[in-house]
């Protein structure tokens, strides 16, 4: 008779596996989350190419390529495995390209990409250690170093956008961007004023129809014109549970409330809340940049405070600052304050008793 068959259940050898915590594991890895963020950004990139043509396509390719090469080169120099396969650096390149003007010189875009990745990310140790959003670090550098190209706008839906580059895009390094006055005169559609809705409102008190800003039929940075498309792409990430919607909601609600208060005080000078939400880079920043998992707080109350800070500072800079836009500076300041916000909003440990008198 088979001896194993005669064993009682208590004599059976059990294969027990012991593991340490955490026992709850996320269903998606970093690579999967980052890849889905890239998927969410692609429709915005395609719409931008449709609006402004091959110059934006080249801008996206240059920014993403420069970001990838920078991260790979730094990893090689530090004798570490390349980290370009986690898709995070691709997101940096896409976001940076979408925040730049369509006719931004390509060599300047490459320099901004290098600074964004090297200084904004790898200097602090790479993904998971960066203090600020790398794409906004690159854009802040471009804003300081290349002021005129960063405030030069071109018309949307020009006739030759798929066959001709915007002249300033192909400017050689260390030369002034080629003047685009003749190109604008030949390609501008009726009503093009040579400025973004924010600039028109701030400096000339000329409002822009909210429907135009929702649909994206205005001038502006490459990927900030269509607020509706950005919201839809963000909704994809929310449904996949790959984005914290509370941050976006806090930013937008605070910005609407702050601008609404000033609008009630003097509607002839200050824009209405809908204009504030749909104009400039607020929607792109609230959905894809403020929600950076590394540079944002993790505590429940900290998330709302962080988003409210961004929304409030954005509106204050727009209304009272020297520049028409303030989203970039608001997010960078909030990134810097994120550790303090997290530390100040730590939830109370269940069962813990507060000691008195230092005992």
C-alpha positions in Angstrom: 0.0 0.0 0.0 1.2 3.5 -0.8 2.4 5.1 2.4 1.6 8.7 1.3 -2.0 7.7 0.7 -2.4 6.5 4.3 -1.3 9.8 5.8 -3.9 11.7 7.7 -4.7 15.3 6.8 -2.7 16.5 9.8 0.4 14.7 8.6 0.3 16.4 5.2 3.2 18.8 4.5 1.9 22.3 4.0 3.7 24.8 1.8 3.3 28.1 3.7 4.8 31.3 2.3 5.6 34.1 4.7 5.9 37.7 3.5 6.6 41.1 5.1 4.2 44.0 4.7 2.8 45.7 2.7 0.3 43.1 1.7 -1.8 45.5 -0.4 0.0 46.0 -3.6 -0.9 48.5 -6.4 -2.3 47.0 -9.5 -0.2 49.2 -11.8 3.5 49.7 -11.8 5.3 53.0 -12.3 5.9 52.2 -15.9 2.3 51.4 -16.5 1.1 54.6 -14.9 3.6 56.8 -16.8 2.8 55.1 -20.1 -0.9 55.9 -19.5 -0.1 59.5 -18.8 1.7 59.6 -22.2 -1.4 58.1 -23.8 -3.5 60.9 -22.2 -1.1 63.6 -23.5 -1.1 62.3 -27.1 -4.5 63.7 -28.1 -3.4 67.1 -26.9 -0.2 66.8 -28.9 -2.2 65.8 -32.0 -4.6 68.7 -31.6 -1.7 71.1 -31.2 -0.1 69.8 -34.4 -3.5 70.2 -36.2 -3.7 73.8 -34.9 -0.1 74.9 -35.6 1.4 72.4 -38.0 4.8 70.8 -38.5 6.5 73.3 -36.2 4.8 71.9 -33.2 5.5 68.4 -34.4 9.2 69.2 -34.6 9.0 70.9 -31.2 7.6 67.8 -29.6 10.2 65.5 -31.2 13.1 67.8 -30.2 11.9 68.1 -26.6 11.3 64.4 -26.1 14.5 63.5 -27.8 16.6 65.9 -25.9 15.1 64.7 -22.6 15.7 61.1 -23.4 19.3 61.7 -24.5 20.0 63.8 -21.4 18.8 61.2 -19.0 20.5 58.3 -20.8 23.8 60.3 -20.9 23.7 61.2 -17.2 23.0 57.6 -16.3 25.9 56.4 -18.4 28.3 59.0 -16.8 27.2 57.9 -13.3 27.6 54.2 -14.2 24.0 53.5 -13.5 21.5 51.6 -15.6 19.5 53.9 -17.9 16.1 54.9 -16.4 14.6 56.0 -19.7 12.4 52.9 -19.9 10.1 54.1 -17.1 8.4 56.7 -19.4 8.7 59.5 -16.9 11.2 61.4 -19.0 8.9 61.1 -22.0 6.2 62.9 -20.0 8.7 65.7 -19.2 9.5 66.2 -22.9 5.8 66.2 -23.9 4.7 68.6 -21.2 7.6 71.0 -21.8 6.8 71.1 -25.6 3.1 71.7 -24.8 4.0 74.7 -22.6 6.2 76.4 -25.2 5.0 78.8 -28.0 4.4 77.0 -31.3 7.2 79.0 -33.1 9.7 78.6 -30.3 13.2 78.0 -31.8 14.1 74.3 -31.7 17.6 74.8 -30.4 16.2 76.8 -27.4 13.7 74.0 -26.8 16.6 71.5 -26.7 18.5 73.6 -24.2 15.4 73.9 -22.0 14.9 70.2 -22.1 18.4 69.5 -21.0 18.1 71.9 -18.1 14.7 70.5 -17.1 15.9 66.9 -16.9 19.5 67.5 -15.6 18.7 70.2 -13.0 15.0 69.6 -12.3 15.2 65.8 -12.0 18.6 64.0 -12.1 20.4 66.6 -9.9 18.1 65.5 -7.0 18.6 61.7 -7.7 16.1 60.9 -10.4 12.4 59.9 -10.4 11.0 59.9 -6.9 13.5 62.4 -5.5 12.9 65.5 -7.6 11.5 68.5 -5.6 9.8 70.2 -8.5 8.2 69.3 -11.8 11.1 68.9 -14.3 9.1 70.2 -17.2 8.3 73.4 -15.4 11.9 73.8 -14.3 12.8 73.7 -18.0 10.1 76.2 -18.9 11.1 78.5 -16.1 14.7 78.5 -17.5 13.3 79.3 -21.0 11.2 82.1 -19.6 14.3 83.7 -17.9 16.8 83.0 -20.7 14.7 83.4 -23.8 12.1 86.1 -22.9 11.2 87.4 -26.3 10.7 84.0 -28.0 8.6 82.9 -25.0 6.2 85.8 -25.5 6.0 85.6 -29.3 2.8 84.1 -30.6 1.6 82.9 -34.0 -1.8 82.4 -35.6 -3.6 79.1 -35.4 -5.0 77.2 -38.4 -2.7 78.9 -40.9 -3.1 77.7 -44.5 0.5 76.5 -44.9 1.1 75.0 -41.5 1.6 71.5 -42.8 4.0 72.4 -45.5 6.0 75.3 -44.0 7.8 75.8 -40.7 7.1 78.8 -38.7 10.3 80.8 -39.6 11.4 81.3 -36.0 11.4 77.6 -35.4 14.5 77.1 -37.5 16.5 79.9 -36.1 20.2 78.9 -35.7 21.8 78.8 -32.2 22.8 82.1 -30.7 21.0 84.1 -33.3 17.9 86.2 -32.9 14.7 84.5 -34.0 13.8 85.4 -37.6 11.0 88.1 -37.5 7.7 86.6 -38.3 5.8 89.7 -39.2 5.6 88.8 -42.9 4.8 85.2 -42.2 2.0 86.3 -39.8 0.6 88.7 -42.4 0.5 86.0 -45.0 -0.9 83.2 -42.8 -3.0 85.0 -40.1 -6.7 84.3 -40.1 -9.2 87.1 -39.7 -9.2 88.6 -36.2 -5.8 87.4 -35.1 -4.5 90.1 -32.7 -1.0 88.7 -32.1 -1.6 87.9 -28.4 -3.1 85.3 -26.2 -6.5 85.7 -24.5 -4.7 86.4 -21.2 -2.5 89.1 -22.7 -5.4 90.8 -24.4 -7.4 90.8 -21.2 -4.6 92.0 -19.0 -3.1 94.7 -21.1 -6.1 95.8 -23.3 -9.1 94.6 -21.3 -10.3 92.8 -24.4 -12.2 89.6 -23.4 -12.2 86.4 -25.5 -15.2 84.2 -26.0 -15.2 81.3 -23.6 -16.3 78.9 -26.3 -13.2 79.7 -28.3 -11.0 78.8 -25.3 -12.9 75.7 -24.6 -12.6 74.4 -28.1 -9.1 75.7 -28.7 -9.6 78.3 -31.5 -7.2 80.9 -29.9 -3.5 81.7 -29.9 -1.3 80.5 -27.1 1.2 77.9 -26.1 1.2 74.7 -28.1 -0.9 72.6 -25.8 -2.9 75.0 -23.6 -5.5 76.3 -26.0 -8.3 73.7 -25.6 -9.5 73.5 -22.0 -12.2 70.9 -22.9 -9.8 68.5 -24.5 -7.4 68.7 -21.5 -10.3 67.9 -19.2 -11.3 64.9 -21.2 -7.7 63.6 -21.3 -7.5 64.1 -17.5 -10.8 62.3 -17.0 -9.2 59.2 -18.7 -6.5 59.1 -16.0 -9.1 59.6 -13.2 -11.1 56.7 -14.5 -8.0 54.6 -14.6 -7.3 55.8 -11.0 -3.9 57.1 -12.1 -4.4 60.7 -11.1 -5.5 62.4 -7.9 -8.6 64.3 -9.0 -8.7 66.2 -5.7 -5.6 68.3 -6.5 -7.1 69.3 -9.9 -10.5 70.1 -8.2 -8.8 72.1 -5.5 -6.8 74.2 -8.0 -9.8 74.9 -10.2 -12.3 75.6 -7.4 -9.9 78.0 -5.7 -9.0 79.8 -8.9 -12.7 80.2 -9.7 -13.6 81.5 -6.3 -10.7 83.9 -6.1 -11.3 85.3 -9.6 -15.1 85.4 -8.9 -14.5 87.6 -5.8 -12.5 90.1 -7.8 -15.0 90.0 -10.7 -17.8 90.9 -8.3 -15.8 93.9 -7.1 -15.1 95.3 -10.6 -16.3 93.3 -13.6 -15.0 95.9 -16.0 -11.4 95.2 -15.0 -11.2 91.7 -13.7 -12.2 88.6 -15.8 -15.0 86.3 -14.9 -14.3 82.8 -13.4 -15.0 80.9 -16.6 -12.4 83.0 -18.4 -9.9 82.3 -15.7 -10.4 78.6 -15.8 -10.3 78.3 -19.6 -7.5 80.7 -20.4 -3.7 80.2 -20.4 -2.1 77.2 -19.0 -4.3 76.8 -15.9 -6.1 73.7 -17.1 -3.0 72.0 -18.4 -1.2 72.8 -15.2 -4.0 71.7 -12.9 -4.5 68.4 -14.7 -1.0 67.3 -15.7 1.5 69.2 -13.7 0.1 70.0 -10.2 -0.8 66.3 -9.9 2.9 65.2 -10.1 3.0 62.3 -7.7 6.5 63.1 -6.5 6.2 66.8 -6.0 2.8 66.9 -4.4 1.7 66.2 -0.8 0.3 62.8 0.2 -1.8 63.7 3.2 -5.6 64.1 2.8 -5.7 67.7 4.0 -2.3 68.5 2.4 -3.7 67.7 -1.1 -6.5 70.3 -0.8 -4.2 73.0 0.7 -1.6 72.4 -2.0 -4.2 72.8 -4.8 -5.8 75.8 -3.1 -2.4 77.5 -2.9 -1.8 77.0 -6.6 -5.2 78.3 -7.6 -5.0 81.4 -5.4 -1.4 82.3 -6.3 -2.1 81.8 -10.0 -5.0 84.3 -10.0 -3.0 86.8 -7.9 -0.1 86.8 -10.3 -2.4 87.1 -13.3 -4.2 90.1 -11.9 -1.4 92.0 -10.1 1.9 90.6 -11.5 3.9 91.9 -14.4 3.2 88.9 -16.6 -0.3 87.8 -17.8 0.3 84.1 -16.7 1.2 82.7 -13.3 0.5 79.0 -13.3 4.1 78.0 -13.7 5.3 80.0 -10.7 2.4 78.9 -8.6 3.1 75.2 -9.2 6.8 75.6 -8.6 6.2 77.4 -5.3 3.7 74.8 -4.3 6.2 72.1 -5.2 8.8 73.7 -2.9 6.3 74.0 -0.1 4.9 70.5 -0.5 7.2 68.8 2.2 6.1 71.5 4.7 2.5 71.0 3.8 2.8 67.3 4.3 4.5 67.7 7.6 2.0 70.2 8.9 -1.0 68.0 7.9 0.0 64.6 9.2 -3.1 62.8 10.4 -3.3 61.8 14.1 -2.2 58.3 14.8 -5.1 56.2 16.0 -4.8 55.6 19.7 -1.9 57.9 20.2 -2.0 60.1 23.3 -0.4 63.6 23.2 2.2 63.9 25.9 2.2 66.9 28.2 5.1 68.7 29.7 7.6 67.0 27.5 7.0 63.6 29.2 
